[in-house]
Amino acid sequence: MVLYCSTNDIKNYVSEAALVQLTDDDGKNEINFTVTKEAILYSSTLIDGYLRARYNLPLNTQFPLLKMLALDISVYRLYSRRTRNDMPDVIEKNYENAIATLKDIQKGIITLESENDLFESSGFSASEYRTNKDILDKLFGRQKLSEY
């Protein structure tokens, strides 16, 4: 199983104080890494559930989009432990958007391709890029610009 984000990613996404508040069940005033990892496992399993129909799992490339989706889902999961009836609107909207994005990926509306995949599939190679333009082909040279 691939985990799409880490505890450090979540600490960077929400404040450390918020993460302590969301995970500290024992009153030790520290992050409970077991609770955090369970939220990450939940989000990664959910993401894999949506991706399974379209992609061979596990994915061997990290996609920034999947990391952001995992963060939104993991943070929602952590907040739902404490504030089920008073969920912050931004957390709920981010979660809803993450699920909608996963549904679009599942339907093929959004595809997961790295830049290398795009270049390889199009036959484009940056080393083969040529142009017939040079420095003298400027549309507005110094003389033309000085007239304004």
C-alpha contacts under 8 A as a table, 3 or more apart, distances in Angstrom:
res1	aa1	res2	aa2	distance
1	M	58	P	6.51
2	V	44	S	7.01
2	V	58	P	6.29
2	V	59	L	7.44
3	L	6	S	7.28
3	L	40	I	6.85
3	L	41	L	6.63
3	L	44	S	5.44
4	Y	40	I	7.67
4	Y	44	S	5.88
4	Y	62	Q	7.71
4	Y	66	L	6.34
4	Y	67	K	5.09
4	Y	70	A	5.93
5	C	9	D	6.08
5	C	10	I	7.55
5	C	40	I	6.74
5	C	67	K	5.43
5	C	70	A	6.14
5	C	71	L	6.49
6	S	9	D	5.05
6	S	10	I	6.48
6	S	37	K	7.81
6	S	40	I	7.08
7	T	10	I	5.06
7	T	11	K	6.19
7	T	33	F	7.42
7	T	36	T	6.46
7	T	37	K	6.98
7	T	40	I	7.87
8	N	11	K	4.90
8	N	12	N	6.23
9	D	12	N	5.14
9	D	13	Y	6.17
9	D	71	L	7.51
10	I	13	Y	4.82
10	I	14	V	6.07
10	I	19	L	7.98
10	I	71	L	6.38
10	I	75	V	7.32
11	K	14	V	5.42
11	K	15	S	5.83
11	K	16	E	5.42
11	K	19	L	6.79
12	N	15	S	6.61
12	N	16	E	7.80
13	Y	71	L	7.52
14	V	18	A	6.42
14	V	19	L	6.76
15	S	18	A	5.17
15	S	19	L	6.31
16	E	19	L	4.96
16	E	20	V	6.17
16	E	31	I	7.87
17	A	20	V	5.10
17	A	21	Q	6.26
18	A	21	Q	5.01
18	A	22	L	6.11
19	L	22	L	5.03
19	L	23	T	6.08
19	L	31	I	6.30
20	V	23	T	5.34
20	V	24	D	5.39
20	V	29	N	6.34
20	V	30	E	5.30
20	V	31	I	4.51
20	V	32	N	7.18
21	Q	24	D	5.77
21	Q	29	N	7.77
21	Q	31	I	7.94
22	L	78	L	5.92
22	L	79	Y	6.25
22	L	81	R	7.26
22	L	82	R	6.48
23	T	31	I	5.91
23	T	32	N	5.25
23	T	33	F	7.81
23	T	35	V	5.96
23	T	36	T	6.83
23	T	78	L	7.09
24	D	27	G	5.95
24	D	28	K	6.70
24	D	29	N	6.33
24	D	30	E	6.17
24	D	31	I	5.86
24	D	32	N	5.52
25	D	28	K	7.93
25	D	32	N	7.72
27	G	30	E	7.96
32	N	35	V	5.59
32	N	36	T	6.50
33	F	36	T	4.91
33	F	37	K	5.96
34	T	37	K	5.16
34	T	38	E	6.19
35	V	38	E	5.11
35	V	39	A	6.43
36	T	39	A	5.20
36	T	40	I	6.35
36	T	74	S	7.99
36	T	78	L	7.39
37	K	40	I	4.93
37	K	41	L	5.98
38	E	41	L	4.98
38	E	42	Y	6.09
39	A	42	Y	5.03
39	A	43	S	6.27
39	A	74	S	4.95
39	A	75	V	7.56
39	A	77	R	5.91
39	A	78	L	6.44
40	I	43	S	5.16
40	I	44	S	6.06
40	I	70	A	7.08
40	I	71	L	7.87
40	I	74	S	5.39
41	L	44	S	5.13
41	L	45	T	6.00
42	Y	45	T	5.23
42	Y	46	L	6.12
42	Y	74	S	7.22
43	S	46	L	5.08
43	S	47	I	6.10
43	S	70	A	5.35
43	S	71	L	7.89
43	S	73	I	5.51
43	S	74	S	5.53
44	S	47	I	5.09
44	S	48	D	6.12
44	S	70	A	6.39
45	T	48	D	5.08
45	T	49	G	6.16
46	L	49	G	5.02
46	L	50	Y	6.62
47	I	50	Y	5.30
47	I	51	L	6.21
47	I	66	L	7.85
47	I	70	A	7.43
47	I	102	L	7.03
48	D	51	L	4.91
48	D	52	R	5.64
48	D	57	L	7.51
49	G	52	R	5.44
49	G	53	A	7.81
50	Y	53	A	6.77
50	Y	102	L	6.18
50	Y	103	K	6.88
50	Y	105	I	7.70
50	Y	106	Q	5.73
51	L	54	R	5.50
51	L	55	Y	5.69
51	L	57	L	7.91
51	L	102	L	7.68
51	L	105	I	7.22
51	L	106	Q	5.95
52	R	55	Y	5.54
52	R	56	N	6.59
52	R	57	L	6.53
53	A	106	Q	6.87
54	R	106	Q	6.20
54	R	108	G	7.72
55	Y	59	L	7.73
56	N	59	L	6.70
59	L	62	Q	7.44
62	Q	66	L	7.74
62	Q	67	K	7.93
63	F	66	L	5.47
63	F	67	K	6.63
63	F	112	L	7.31
63	F	114	S	7.33
64	P	67	K	5.07
64	P	68	M	6.36
65	L	68	M	5.21
65	L	69	L	6.25
66	L	69	L	5.01
66	L	70	A	6.01
67	K	70	A	5.06
67	K	71	L	6.17
68	M	71	L	5.06
68	M	72	D	6.26
69	L	72	D	5.17
69	L	73	I	6.17
69	L	98	A	5.25
70	A	73	I	5.15
70	A	74	S	5.84
71	L	74	S	5.10
71	L	75	V	5.94
72	D	75	V	5.36
72	D	76	Y	6.13
72	D	91	I	7.30
72	D	94	N	5.81
72	D	95	Y	5.52
72	D	98	A	6.67
73	I	76	Y	5.10
73	I	77	R	6.15
73	I	94	N	7.89
73	I	95	Y	5.49
73	I	98	A	6.97
74	S	77	R	5.00
74	S	78	L	6.25
75	V	78	L	5.01
75	V	79	Y	6.12
75	V	91	I	7.42
76	Y	79	Y	5.10
76	Y	80	S	6.00
76	Y	91	I	5.92
76	Y	92	E	6.77
76	Y	95	Y	6.26
77	R	80	S	5.11
77	R	81	R	6.70
78	L	81	R	5.45
78	L	82	R	7.34
79	Y	82	R	5.47
79	Y	83	T	5.74
79	Y	84	R	7.33
79	Y	87	M	6.99
80	S	83	T	5.27
80	S	84	R	4.76
80	S	87	M	7.06
81	R	84	R	6.67
83	T	86	D	5.02
83	T	87	M	5.27
84	R	87	M	5.74
87	M	91	I	7.04
87	M	92	E	6.61
88	P	91	I	5.44
88	P	92	E	6.42
89	D	92	E	5.14
89	D	93	K	6.03
90	V	93	K	5.10
90	V	94	N	6.01
91	I	94	N	5.19
91	I	95	Y	6.23
92	E	95	Y	5.12
92	E	96	E	6.21
93	K	96	E	5.05
93	K	97	N	6.04
94	N	97	N	5.09
94	N	98	A	6.06
95	Y	98	A	5.01
95	Y	99	I	6.31
96	E	99	I	5.22
96	E	100	A	6.18
97	N	100	A	4.99
97	N	101	T	6.04
98	A	101	T	5.07
98	A	102	L	6.21
99	I	102	L	5.03
99	I	103	K	6.25
100	A	103	K	5.09
100	A	104	D	6.31
101	T	104	D	4.99
101	T	105	I	6.21
101	T	110	I	7.76
102	L	105	I	4.99
102	L	106	Q	6.11
103	K	106	Q	4.95
103	K	107	K	6.18
104	D	107	K	5.06
104	D	108	G	6.11
104	D	109	I	5.05
104	D	110	I	5.61
105	I	108	G	5.04
105	I	109	I	5.83
105	I	110	I	4.63
105	I	111	T	5.85
105	I	112	L	7.64
106	Q	109	I	7.68
106	Q	110	I	7.95
107	K	110	I	7.68
108	G	111	T	5.93
113	E	116	N	7.90
113	E	117	D	5.72
113	E	118	L	6.52
114	S	117	D	5.17
114	S	118	L	6.49
115	E	118	L	5.11
115	E	119	F	6.28
116	N	119	F	5.22
116	N	120	E	6.06
117	D	120	E	5.18
117	D	121	S	6.04
118	L	121	S	5.31
118	L	122	S	6.20
119	F	122	S	5.29
119	F	123	G	6.09
119	F	124	F	5.08
119	F	125	S	6.50
120	E	123	G	5.19
120	E	124	F	6.39
120	E	125	S	7.54
121	S	124	F	7.79
124	F	128	E	7.68
125	S	128	E	5.38
125	S	129	Y	6.73
126	A	129	Y	5.26
133	K	136	L	7.94
133	K	137	D	6.07
134	D	137	D	5.58
134	D	138	K	7.91
135	I	138	K	6.21
138	K	141	G	5.84
140	F	143	Q	7.88
140	F	144	K	5.64
140	F	145	L	6.14
141	G	144	K	5.39
141	G	145	L	6.23
142	R	145	L	5.15
142	R	146	S	6.07
143	Q	146	S	5.12
143	Q	147	E	6.71
144	K	147	E	5.49
144	K	148	Y	7.55
145	L	148	Y	5.71
